[in-house]
């Protein structure tokens, strides 16, 4: 009788242990999610595409690698050939012992995300580039999807959250879903505040703008997602 019951008791204990482990693991994920809230897309953008939230593939740096890379002569796929624009994108970008096709796919995915987002909302696409959410967007657009260069040009005039040194003077508008969280400040070289905002508490649906005076040494913003010229 004991021999028949012992496996059943062990199974119950094992199930309980697995349940406790799953609960503990789930709690850890919740804590991590709460401590790293994702950046907010522009208020005018449509509901985000689930694919947009997918993490960038591991080993896909924004800039070219600093370590040894494959020489251009060895940038060949397992089958077929790379196009000329693809070779230019891959040049100096593929770490040794890495499949060039995998690196190319990273750039193609960046292009596809920009293309897909721009189809719904061009401001959202520009904002995602300014905020750094599309990894390696500049080189990907330049070589793999040049039709998106107008968006890249607009993004290069933008300002992301954080501190920007010697920003171009002018009026900018914030791309954010939560204007109530957005605050900004323009400072001179000696740290004097030249301008700040918003002037009054913002609420959902408000369009926020910031005028950066000439001679601003630093422009700092928090909770504004991204700024583009108004």
C-alpha positions in Angstrom: 0.0 0.0 0.0 2.8 2.5 0.9 4.6 1.8 -2.4 1.4 2.8 -4.3 0.8 6.0 -2.4 4.3 7.4 -2.3 4.4 8.3 -6.1 1.1 10.1 -5.7 2.4 12.0 -2.7 5.5 12.9 -4.6 3.5 14.2 -7.5 1.5 16.4 -5.2 4.6 17.9 -3.7 6.2 18.4 -7.1 3.0 20.2 -8.4 3.0 22.5 -5.3 6.7 23.3 -5.9 6.1 24.1 -9.5 3.2 26.4 -8.6 5.3 28.3 -6.1 8.1 28.7 -8.6 5.7 30.0 -11.3 4.2 32.5 -8.9 7.6 33.7 -7.9 8.7 34.1 -11.5 5.6 36.0 -12.5 6.1 38.4 -9.6 9.6 39.2 -10.8 8.4 40.0 -14.3 5.7 42.3 -12.9 8.3 44.2 -10.9 10.6 44.6 -13.9 7.8 45.9 -16.1 6.8 48.4 -13.5 10.3 49.8 -13.2 10.8 50.3 -16.9 7.7 51.8 -18.5 7.9 52.0 -22.3 8.1 55.4 -24.0 4.8 56.8 -25.2 4.1 57.2 -28.9 2.6 60.5 -30.3 -0.9 61.4 -29.2 -2.2 61.5 -32.8 -1.0 57.9 -33.6 -3.4 55.1 -34.0 -3.4 52.0 -31.7 0.1 50.6 -31.8 0.8 47.6 -34.0 1.7 44.6 -31.7 4.7 44.0 -33.8 6.1 47.4 -32.9 6.5 46.4 -29.3 8.6 43.4 -30.2 12.2 43.7 -28.8 15.0 44.2 -31.2 17.0 41.1 -32.0 19.9 40.3 -29.7 23.2 41.5 -31.1 21.8 44.2 -33.3 23.7 47.3 -32.2 22.7 50.8 -33.3 26.2 51.6 -34.4 28.8 49.6 -36.2 30.7 47.1 -34.0 34.0 48.2 -32.5 35.6 44.7 -32.6 36.8 42.7 -35.6 34.4 42.6 -38.5 34.1 40.5 -41.6 35.9 42.0 -44.6 33.7 43.1 -47.5 35.0 40.2 -49.6 33.5 37.7 -47.2 30.0 39.3 -47.0 28.2 36.6 -48.8 25.0 34.8 -47.9 24.7 31.0 -47.7 22.7 31.0 -50.9 22.3 33.7 -53.6 24.0 37.1 -53.5 23.5 40.4 -51.8 22.3 43.4 -53.7 24.7 46.4 -54.0 22.8 48.5 -51.5 22.7 45.6 -49.1 26.5 45.2 -49.3 26.9 48.9 -48.5 24.7 48.5 -45.4 26.6 45.5 -44.3 30.1 46.9 -44.9 31.9 47.2 -41.6 28.8 46.1 -39.7 29.1 42.3 -39.4 31.1 41.0 -36.5 33.4 38.0 -37.2 31.7 34.6 -36.9 28.3 36.3 -37.5 25.9 35.5 -40.4 25.7 38.6 -42.6 22.1 37.6 -43.5 21.1 37.9 -39.9 22.6 41.4 -39.6 20.8 42.4 -42.9 17.5 41.1 -41.5 17.9 43.6 -38.6 18.1 46.5 -41.0 15.2 45.2 -43.0 13.1 44.9 -39.9 13.9 48.5 -38.9 12.8 49.7 -42.4 9.6 47.6 -42.1 8.8 49.1 -38.7 9.3 52.7 -40.0 7.2 51.9 -43.1 4.4 50.3 -41.2 4.2 53.1 -38.6 4.4 55.8 -41.2 1.4 54.3 -43.0 -0.7 54.9 -39.9 0.9 58.1 -38.7 4.0 59.9 -40.1 4.4 61.8 -36.8 4.5 58.5 -35.0 7.2 57.2 -37.3 9.3 60.4 -37.0 8.9 60.3 -33.2 10.0 56.7 -32.9 13.2 57.5 -34.8 13.9 60.6 -32.6 13.2 58.6 -29.4 15.6 55.9 -30.5 13.0 53.2 -30.6 13.9 52.0 -34.1 17.4 50.6 -33.7 19.9 51.6 -36.3 17.2 53.6 -38.3 19.6 56.0 -39.9 21.8 53.4 -41.7 18.9 51.2 -42.5 16.9 53.9 -44.1 19.9 55.3 -45.9 20.8 52.0 -47.6 17.8 49.7 -47.4 14.7 51.9 -47.7 15.7 55.3 -49.1 12.1 56.2 -49.8 11.8 56.9 -46.1 14.5 59.5 -46.1 12.0 62.4 -45.7 11.1 60.9 -42.3 14.7 60.5 -41.4 15.4 64.1 -42.3 12.5 65.3 -40.1 13.7 63.1 -37.3 17.3 64.5 -37.5 15.8 68.0 -36.7 14.0 66.6 -33.6 15.0 66.4 -30.0 14.5 63.4 -27.7 13.7 63.4 -24.0 16.8 64.1 -21.9 19.3 66.9 -22.3 20.4 68.3 -25.6 23.4 70.6 -25.8 23.2 73.7 -28.1 19.8 72.9 -29.7 18.7 74.8 -32.7 16.5 77.8 -31.8 12.9 77.6 -32.7 9.5 76.4 -31.8 9.0 72.6 -31.3 5.9 70.5 -30.6 5.9 67.5 -28.3 4.8 64.1 -29.5 3.3 62.5 -26.4 0.2 60.8 -25.2 0.6 62.1 -21.7 1.0 65.9 -21.9 0.5 66.1 -18.1 3.9 64.4 -17.6 5.8 66.7 -20.0 8.1 69.4 -18.5 10.9 71.2 -20.2 13.5 73.9 -19.6 16.0 75.9 -21.7 19.1 77.1 -20.0 22.0 79.4 -20.8 25.7 78.6 -20.4 25.7 79.8 -16.8 22.7 77.7 -15.9 20.1 80.5 -16.0 16.6 79.5 -17.1 15.8 81.2 -20.4 12.4 79.5 -20.8 10.4 76.6 -19.3 7.1 74.9 -19.6 4.3 74.2 -19.7 3.0 77.5 -18.5 -0.1 75.8 -17.1 -1.0 72.2 -16.2 -1.6 70.1 -19.3 -4.3 67.6 -19.7 -5.1 64.8 -22.2 -5.5 66.1 -25.7 -3.4 69.3 -25.2 -0.8 70.1 -27.8 2.4 71.2 -26.2 5.0 73.5 -27.7 8.3 74.8 -26.6 10.1 77.8 -27.9 13.9 77.5 -27.6 15.5 80.9 -27.5 18.6 81.7 -29.4 21.7 81.2 -27.3 20.3 78.2 -25.4 23.1 76.0 -24.1 21.0 73.2 -22.9 17.4 72.0 -23.5 16.1 69.4 -21.1 12.8 67.7 -21.2 11.1 64.8 -19.2 8.0 62.9 -20.1 7.7 64.5 -23.5 8.8 61.5 -25.6 10.1 63.5 -28.6 10.1 67.0 -30.1 9.9 68.0 -33.7 9.9 71.5 -35.3 6.4 73.0 -35.1 
